[in-house]
């Protein structure tokens, strides 16, 4: 899976589930922890993706979306 496909899958997973744990992303993407960290940072810094880490739920989600609720539309 190339980088662009991983970016798409990260977005899709977070949108469809409302929030995804780091471990679940690792399983779904089959990448190393370092690669996933770089991908998340790239999405935030270079593509302005509003991905935030929610400590209470131990998940990554899009800012402004309540944990467990997928954004519609």
N, C-alpha and C positions, 0 to 999 in steps of 0.2 A: 504494500500500500504506500503510495507516494504522499508527500507532505500535504498537497492540496486536498487529497482525499481524506486524510486525517483531520484536517481543519473542518471539512464538511461534516464528517462523522461526529466530531466533538460538538459542533453546533446542533446537529440533529439529536444527539443523545441528550444534551442539556434541555433543548426545547421540548422534546417528547416526554421527558421525565420530570421536568421542573428543577431538578438538581441531581447531580451524579457524584459519587465518591471518587476519590483519586484511584483507589483500587479497582473499582468497577471500570473506569476509563482505561486503566492498564489492561484489564482483561479483554475488553471490547476491541481495543486498538492493537493489542499484541506488540507493544513497544516497551522500551526500557523506561524507568522512572525519569531519567535525565532527559530523554527525548520528549516525554509528555510535559515535563516542566518547561522545556524550551518552547514547545508548541503553544502552551497556554500563555506564556509570557509574550510570544510573538503576536498571538491573537489580540492580546490586551494592548500592547505597545504600538504595533504597526498597523493593525486593522481596526483599532478602537472598539474592539468587542467588549461589551460591558460585563465581562465574566468576573464574578467575585467568589471568594471562598466564605462559606457560612460555617463558622466554628460550631455553632449550636447543633447543626445537623450533619456536620462533617461532609459537606458536599460543595461542589462548584455549581453555581447557578448564574443566571443573568440578573444583573442588578435591577431592582424594581419588580421582580417576580417573586411572589411569596413561595417559600419552600413547599414542594409537593404539588404546585400548581403550574401546569404548562401554560405559556402565554398563547393566546388564541389570536389569529389574524396576522 
